[in-house]
Amino acid sequence: MSFLPIDEQLALIRRGAEEIIPEDILKKKLERSKEADTPLIIKLGCDPSRPDLHIGHGVVLRKLRHFQDLGHQAVLVIGDFTAMIGDPSGRNKTRPQLTLEEARSNAESYVEQSKVILDIDKLKILYNSDWLNNMNFNDVVKLASSYTVARMLERDDFTKRFQSEIPILLHEFLYPLAQGQDSVELNADVELGGTDQKFNLLVGRDLQKANGQNPQCIITLPLLEGTDGIDKMSKSYGNDIGLHDKPEDMYGKTLSISDNMIVKWFTLAADADEMVVKSAESRLADSSVNPMEVKRELARAVVELYYDTETASQAEHHFNTIVVGKGIPDDIPEFSLNEEDLIVNVIFDAGILQSKGEARRMIKQGAVKLDGESITDIQATITPSGEQILKVGKRRFLKVIE
C-alpha cells in the first residue's frame, strides 16, 4: 500500500498525544515502514475489568484508529489473563481480581462497543491468556528475574503505598511484567496507553530489549476529566458519556462541562484538528464571545464524531426544545402501570436508569418530577391514573399510562 509522507503521518499521530517516547525513533520506524511498504504493529492493551466504555476510553481508541487510517496494523490485546492479576495503576489498594470467564465476558462487550470507533474488519484481536496461560513456573521466574524491586518501587502508585504502609501484594509486581511480555509476543513497534500506563509501557520496552527485539515506541494519551471537570471520566463517578449514549444525552452532558475544559475536550473528546482547537482558544479569549456558543460547537462536534451531522443538529434541537424551552418531547417512551408501585421501581423497570440505586440518588437530589411536581421521598409511589409524565433529570421522560 502507499503510506502518507512521514510529516503528515506524524501530524496525525501527535494530535492529542501527551508524550511520544522516543519520537525520533518513531520517525525512523515510520520511514522504514514506508520504504519497505510494510505496516507497523500498533498495540493497545485492553483491561476488561469493566464492560462499559465511555468517551474517555475513546481517546486512546481514537488514536489506534488514527494508525489504522494511516495504514498500520492495529492490534487490540484483550488482557483477559492480566485482569486476573489486577492492574495496580492509579490504585491506592489492591485491585480486585477477575475470573477468566468474567474477563472474557467483559472483553466481548468491549470489542462490540469499540466498533463505533475502530475498523473491526482491519483490527487484529488477541487474548493474552493464549500465551501467558502457557507459561510454567520456570518461565515466570525467568520473567521476574528481568526486573528489580527497586525499579518496581519507582512506580508512583507503588511508592505511595509503600511509604503509607499500605500492603503491596507480590502478584501486583507481575502485572507490568505480564503486560510487557505481551509486547514481546507481538514484537510491537508502538504501544498506546493513558498517562497512567506509562510505567507499564516502559517495562514493555525493557523486556523487548532483553529479548533482542527493537524496543517499541510508546505514546501516552491524557486522561479525560469527566463532565464534573474534576475526576477522570468514570461510570462509577457518574461523570461519564457512554460511547453508545443517545445523541441528545451526549449533547446535553457535554454542555454541562466547565468552560476551562472546552479546549481539552475539543482535542480529546471531539478529536478536533489543530485549526479547530486554535479557533476555540481564540474565541474563548474574546470577552465578547459567550463561552456557551463555543461549548455548543463542541457538543455538536462530539455527537458528529459518534453519529453524524444531521443527528447532531437533531440533538441540539432536542436540547433547545426540552431543556431550554422546558417542553416535553413527542416521542417519549410509554410504560404501562397496572397497580400502585414505587417510583424507584417504575424508573428502573422502564429502563430509564440502569439501577435502583441511581434512581434513589436522583430522587434525593430533587432531579425527579411527576407531572411537574418534584419527588424527594425515595419511598414515593405512583398510582395508575390516566396519563402521567415522569421526568428524570433534564432530558429523560417517561409517559406512565394505565
N, C-alpha and C positions, 0 to 999 in steps of 0.2 A: 504494500500500500504506500501511498505518498503522504509523508508526515509534513506538518506545517514547519516553517522556519523556526529555528530554536528560540529566537527572541519572542515570537508570537506564542509559542508553547509556554515559555516561562512567564509571560504576562498573565496568562490564564491561571497557571499554577500558583503564582504569587497572590492572586486575588483572595483576600480574606485570611491568608496564612499568617500565623504568629511567628514561626521560625522554620527555616529550611536548613538542615544540618547534614553535610556542608553544601552550600549552594553551588560552589564552583565544581564540585564532584557531580552534582546532579546535572549541571550543564554538560559536562563531559559524557555522562551516561546518555543524555538526550542526543548528543552529537553522534555517538557510536550507534545508537539505535537508528537514527536517520540514515547514516552511511550504510548500515547492514540491512536496512529495511526490515528491522525486527522490533517488535513492541517490547517495552519494558514491562516487568512484572510488578504490579502495584498492589500491595497488600493492605487490607483493612481487617483488623480483628474485631469480631462482634461478640460482646458479652451478653449472652441471652439470659441474664438474671431477671429481666422484666420483659414482658411481651408487648408493652405499649410504647410506641415510638412517637416522638414529637419533633417539632421543627428544630429543637436543639440538637437532636440526633441528626437532623437533616443537614447540618453544617458540614460534618465530615463525610456524610454520604454524598453530598453535592460535590465535594472535592474529588471523591472517587469517580463520580460521573464526569467531571472535567477531564480526567485522564482517559476515560472511555471515549469521550468526544474527540480527544487528541489521537485516538487510535491505539492506545496501550491496553495491555491485558489486565483488567481489574480482577482481583481475587478476594472474595469475601470469605474469611476464615471464621467459621462458627466455633466459638470457644466452648463447645459442649463439655469437653473434659476439664478445661481450666475453670469453668463455672462450678465444678465440684470442689475446687480449691477455694475459690472466692477471691476476687480482686481486692487487694487492700488499698488501692489508690484512693486518696482523699478520705480515708476512713480513720476514725479515732478508736475503733474497736474491730474485732474480727468480724468479717462479713459472713453471713450465713451461707452454708454450702448447699448446693442443689444436687438432686439425684440426676443421673444421666438422662432419665426419662423426662424429668421436669425441664432440663436444659434443652432437650430435643424438641419438646412441645413448644417452648418459648421461641426456639430458633425458627420453627416453621412460620410462626406468626410474624417474626422479624422480617424474614425474606418476603412474605406476602405483602407486608406494609411498605417495604423498601422499593417495591415495584413502581411506586409513584415517582421515584427519583431515578433509580438505576435502570439501565438497559439490561433486563434479565437475560435476554437471548445471547448477549455477549459476555455475560458475567460468569466467572468460574466460582462455584460454591464448594468449599471443602470443610470438613469437620475435623478438628484437631484430635478428637478421640481416635481417629483412624491410625495415627502414628503414636500418640502419647500413651494410648492404652496398651500398645505392643511393647513398651519399654519394660525391661526387667529391672530388678533392684540394682544390678551392676550398672545398667545404663543410667539410672537415677543418680547413683553415687558419682559416676563419671561426670554427669551434667553438673551436679552440685559442687564438684571439685574445681569447676572453672570460675567460681566467683567467691570472694571473701566476705566474711561477716561485716568487716569494716566498710566495704563497698555498699553492701545492702543497707547499712545504717546511715549512709549518705542520703538515702531516700528521705525526703522531708517528713512524710507521714510516719515512717518507722522511727525517725529521730524524735519526733514529738511524743510518740507513745513511749519510747524508751526513757526519755527524760521525765515523763509524767508517771513512770512506773505502771503504765497500762500494759497488760500482757501482750506479747507478740508470740504467736504460735509458730513453731518451726515450719509447718507446712506453708505458711504465708510467704516464706522466702522462696518457695518453689514456684510461685505464680509468675514472677517476671522471668524466671529461667524457662518455664514452660512456654510462655509467650514468645520468648526469644528463640526457642527451639523451633517454633512454627516458621520463623523467618529462615532458619537453616533448611528446613524441609522444602520450602518453596524456592530457596535461593533468590529471595526477593530483592528487587532493585530499589524499591521505595516502600516505606511503610507510613501510613497515615494514622493520626490519633489526636485526641484532645490534648490540651496542655497538661492535664493531669496524668497523661500517659507517657510523658517524656522519658522518665526513668526506664520504664518497660521497653520503650522503643530503642533506647541506647543500649540496653542489655542485648537486644537482638543484633545490633552492630558488633558488639564484642564477641558474641557466640559465633557469628559468621566468620569473623577474623580467626577465631580459634579453630574453625573447621576449614580454613584455607579458602574461604569464599571472599569475593569483593563485598565489603560491608554495605548494607543498604543505606540510602539517604533517608532521613526522617523529616516529615512535615507535620508540624503541630498546628492545630486549629484552636482558636479561642473558645472557651465555654460560653454559651449564650445565656445571659441572665433571662429569667422568666418575665412575665408581664408585671411582676411587682418591682422589677428593676434592682432587686437585692440579691436573692439567692439564684443559683444556676437553675435553669429550667428543669422542672421535675414534676411528674404527676403527683407525687406524694406531697409536694408543697402547694399544689393547686394553682400553679402559675404557668401552666403549660398550654401549648396549642398543638393538638394532635395532628399527625400527618393526614389523617382522614377526617378531621373535623369538618363540619358543614361550612361552606363558604362564608355565610353570614356570621358564624361564630369566629372564624379566622379573622374576618374583617373587624368585628366588634372588639375582640380581645386585643388585637394589635393596637387599636385606638386607645386602649387603656394603659399603654406603657408610658413611662415618664419621658418628658421632652429630651432629657440628656441621653436617652438610649436610642434616639431616632437614627443617628448616623450609623451606629454599630449595627442596628437591625437592618438598615439598608444593605450593608456589606454582607452580614452573615445570614440573616433570615430571608432576605429578598434576593441574595446573590447578585446585587447590582454591580455594574462595572464602575470604573474609576470616575468616568464623566458624570454619571448619575449621583454618585456619592459626593463629589465636589459641588455639584449643583445644590444638593440638600444642605451641605455645610454652609454654602454662600447664602442661601435663603434663610437659614436659621440665624445667621449672623446679622441679618437685616431686621432692624427693630420694627419696620413697617409691615413685616410678614407675620401673620399669625401661625405659630408652630403647628396648630391643628391642621392647617392646609397641607403642610409638608407631611404630617402624620397620616393624613388621608391618602396621599400619594403612596406612602409606604404600605398602608393597608391594602390598597389596590394591587400593588406590586407583589405582595405576599400571596394574595389569592390567585393572581395571574400565574404565579410560579407553579402552583399546585393544581390549578384548574385552567382557566383561560380568560381572555379579556372580557368577553361577554358575561361570564359568570361573576367576574369581579365587579362589573357595573351593576349587576343584579344584587349583589351583596351590599353594595353601597346604597342602592335604592331601598333595600330592606332596612338598613340601619336608619336612613333618613325618615322612613315611614314609621317604624316601630319604636325606635329609641328616641330620636329627636322629636318626631311628631306624636309619640306616645299612642300610636294606633295599634290595632290588632290585625295581624295578617289574615288573609283569606283562607290560606291552605294549611291551617294548623291541624295537627293530629287529633283524632277523637278517641275517647275512652269510655266504654260503657260501664256504668256503675249500677249494680243491682241492689245493693244494701249498704247501709252506713259503714264507713271504713275510715281508718286513719289517713290523713292527707299524706303522711310519710309513705304509707303503703301504695297509695294511688300514684304518687310521683315515681316510685320505684317500679311498680308493676307496669306502668305505661312506658317505661324506658326513657323517661325524661332525664333522670340521673342514674348513674351506674351502681349506686349503693344507698342503702337507707341511712347510713351514717352521714353521707354527703347531704342527703335531703334534710336530716335533722339540723346539720350545720347551717344550711341555707335558711331554714326557718328561724333558728336562733339569731341569725344576722338580720332578720326582717326582710329577706330577699324573696319571700313567697307571698303572693296575694291571691285571694279568691274573690272574683268579681270586684276587684279594685280595693278590697279590704286586706290590710296586712295581717298575716298569720305569724304569731310569735310563740305559740304553745306547740311543742312537738307532739303533744297528745291530742291536738285538734283533729276533729273528724269532719267528713263531708257526707251529706245525705243526698240520695237521689232526688233531684228537683228540677226537672226540665233540662235546660242547658246552662251550664256554669263554666266560666273561664278561669282556669288556674294559670297564673303567671309565675314562673320560676326564674329568678334573676332578671336580667334586662332583655333577654332575647328568646327565652323558651316559653311556649304557650301550649296549653292543653285544653281541649274542649271536652268537658265531662258531661255525658248525656245519660239519660235513664235507659 
